[in-house]
Amino acid sequence: MWKRRKRGRGRPRPVEPLPLELCDLCAATFPADRAVRGYVADSSAVHPTDDWLDGLRPVTACTDAHFAVIRDRYRHRPFVQEELWAAKIERALTGGTPVLTMVQLGCRTGLHEPEIRRAIAWHNAQRGHGAPP
């Protein structure tokens, strides 16, 4: 009689690679379970979907020391409120249905008209479209 061979026996199972992370300071790769993660204040960072994370940049580092260096660099960077507002406005204008009025833009961004106007002025000044306010 012939013996049937059981399937899967003798064949090596494919090994899934461990997920790797990249250090935001030194660009070293390392296993994800060793990552040091946190958030730093950054007025240029807006989350694509979660308003609560606007103004916070996620940071990944390979060691506590590297995370401290990254945190210190962002601590010395000025937090410009108009920059954050401009990024919120850009997110509102590029996603979803078109915004036609200042009231609609305010509803989408949570900003008031004076804040929207300051953000637009800041944005235009950064792009060289007029004198800074």
C-alpha positions as CSV (number, residue, x, y, z in Angstrom):
1,M,0.0,0.0,0.0
2,W,1.0,3.5,-0.7
3,K,1.4,5.9,2.1
4,R,0.0,9.3,1.6
5,R,2.1,12.2,2.4
6,K,0.6,14.8,4.8
7,R,0.5,18.3,3.3
8,G,2.7,20.9,4.7
9,R,5.2,18.5,6.3
10,G,8.7,19.1,5.3
11,R,8.1,22.5,3.7
12,P,9.3,25.5,5.6
13,R,6.7,28.0,6.4
14,P,7.4,31.5,5.1
15,V,8.8,33.7,7.8
16,E,7.2,37.1,8.1
17,P,9.7,39.8,8.5
18,L,9.5,41.9,11.7
19,P,8.1,45.3,11.1
20,L,10.8,47.9,11.1
21,E,10.8,51.5,12.2
22,L,12.9,54.4,11.1
23,C,14.5,56.9,13.5
24,D,13.5,60.5,12.7
25,L,16.9,61.7,13.9
26,C,19.5,59.3,12.6
27,A,17.4,57.3,10.0
28,A,18.5,54.0,11.5
29,T,16.1,51.1,11.1
30,F,15.2,49.0,14.1
31,P,12.4,46.6,15.3
32,A,9.1,48.3,15.9
33,D,8.9,46.9,19.4
34,R,12.0,49.0,20.4
35,A,10.6,52.3,19.1
36,V,10.4,55.3,21.3
37,R,7.3,57.2,20.2
38,G,5.6,60.5,21.2
39,Y,4.3,63.8,19.9
40,V,5.9,67.2,19.7
41,A,4.2,70.5,19.2
42,D,4.5,71.7,15.5
43,S,2.3,74.3,14.0
44,S,2.9,72.9,10.5
45,A,1.4,69.5,11.4
46,V,-2.3,68.7,10.8
47,H,-3.8,65.3,11.0
48,P,-5.7,64.2,7.9
49,T,-8.8,63.2,9.8
50,D,-8.5,63.9,13.5
51,D,-8.7,67.5,14.6
52,W,-7.6,66.7,18.1
53,L,-4.1,65.9,16.7
54,D,-3.7,69.1,14.8
55,G,-0.5,70.9,15.9
56,L,1.1,67.7,17.1
57,R,3.7,65.8,15.0
58,P,4.2,62.1,15.7
59,V,7.9,61.3,16.3
60,T,9.7,57.9,16.3
61,A,13.2,57.4,17.6
62,C,15.5,54.5,18.2
63,T,16.5,55.5,21.7
64,D,15.3,57.8,24.5
65,A,18.3,60.0,23.9
66,H,17.4,60.5,20.2
67,F,13.8,61.3,21.2
68,A,15.1,63.9,23.6
69,V,17.1,65.6,20.8
70,I,14.2,65.6,18.5
71,R,11.9,67.0,21.2
72,D,14.4,69.8,22.0
73,R,14.7,70.8,18.3
74,Y,10.9,71.2,18.1
75,R,10.8,73.0,21.5
76,H,13.1,75.7,20.0
77,R,11.0,76.0,16.8
78,P,8.4,78.8,17.1
79,F,4.8,77.7,17.1
80,V,2.9,80.0,14.7
81,Q,-0.8,79.8,15.2
82,E,-1.5,81.3,11.8
83,E,0.5,78.4,10.2
84,L,-1.7,75.9,12.0
85,W,-4.9,77.7,10.9
86,A,-3.7,77.9,7.3
87,A,-3.1,74.1,7.3
88,K,-6.6,73.5,8.7
89,I,-8.0,75.7,5.9
90,E,-6.0,73.8,3.3
91,R,-7.3,70.5,4.6
92,A,-10.9,71.8,4.5
93,L,-10.5,73.2,0.9
94,T,-8.9,70.1,-0.5
95,G,-11.2,67.4,0.9
96,G,-14.8,66.7,0.7
97,T,-17.4,69.0,-0.9
98,P,-16.4,72.5,-2.0
99,V,-16.6,75.4,0.5
100,L,-18.4,78.4,-0.8
101,T,-18.7,80.8,2.0
102,M,-16.7,82.1,5.0
103,V,-19.3,80.6,7.3
104,Q,-19.0,77.2,5.7
105,L,-15.2,77.4,6.0
106,G,-15.5,78.4,9.7
107,C,-17.8,75.4,10.3
108,R,-15.4,73.0,8.7
109,T,-12.3,74.3,10.4
110,G,-13.6,75.5,13.8
111,L,-12.1,78.9,13.1
112,H,-13.7,82.3,13.3
113,E,-13.6,84.8,10.4
114,P,-10.7,86.9,11.9
115,E,-8.6,83.8,12.4
116,I,-9.3,82.7,8.8
117,R,-8.3,86.1,7.5
118,R,-5.1,86.1,9.6
119,A,-4.3,82.6,8.3
120,I,-4.8,83.7,4.7
121,A,-2.7,86.8,5.2
122,W,0.1,84.6,6.8
123,H,-0.1,82.1,3.9
124,N,0.1,84.8,1.2
125,A,3.0,86.5,3.0
126,Q,4.9,83.1,3.1
127,R,4.3,82.6,-0.6
128,G,5.4,86.2,-1.4
129,H,1.9,87.4,-2.4
130,G,1.8,90.6,-0.5
131,A,3.3,92.4,2.5
132,P,3.3,90.5,5.8
133,P,0.5,91.7,8.2
